[in-house]
Amino acid sequence: HRGRTYLFASAAEQQKFLAAPDKYCPVLGGNDPVVMFHEGRYIAGTPALGAMYKKRMYLFSTPAAKTEFETNP
């Protein structure tokens, strides 16, 4: 989906994903939204620095970016 490979534990989970993939994928394709907002650049975030907001996953490239987002999403 959008150039990324996703693996699933079962065919049922794959079908659930395929029915609405953007619902399950990180926002901005996993790129850091704080860097995008401030610098207009796409920098990959990491799952270790992920945060949920309004039932969507956001990934960040630095702890500072994650903290900034959590303070003012």
Residue, then its C-alpha position, 0 to 999 in steps of 0.5 A: h500500500r502506497g509503496r510499503t509492504y505490510l504482512f498479516a498473520s491471517a488472510a482475514e486480517q489482510q482482507k480487513f486491512l485491504a477494505a480500509p488501508d489508510k485506517y490502519c497505516p500511520v499518518l503521512g506514511g510514517n513520516d514525522p508530522v512535526v518535521m513536515f509542519h516546520e520544515g516541509r520535509y519528509i523524514a521517516g518516523t520510528p514505531a518506537l516513537g509512535a503516538m495515537y491521536k484520534k485513533r490514528m498512529y503518528l510516528f516521530s523521528t525524535p523524542a522532541a518531535k513526539t513531545e511537541f506533538e503531544t503538547n499541541p497535536 
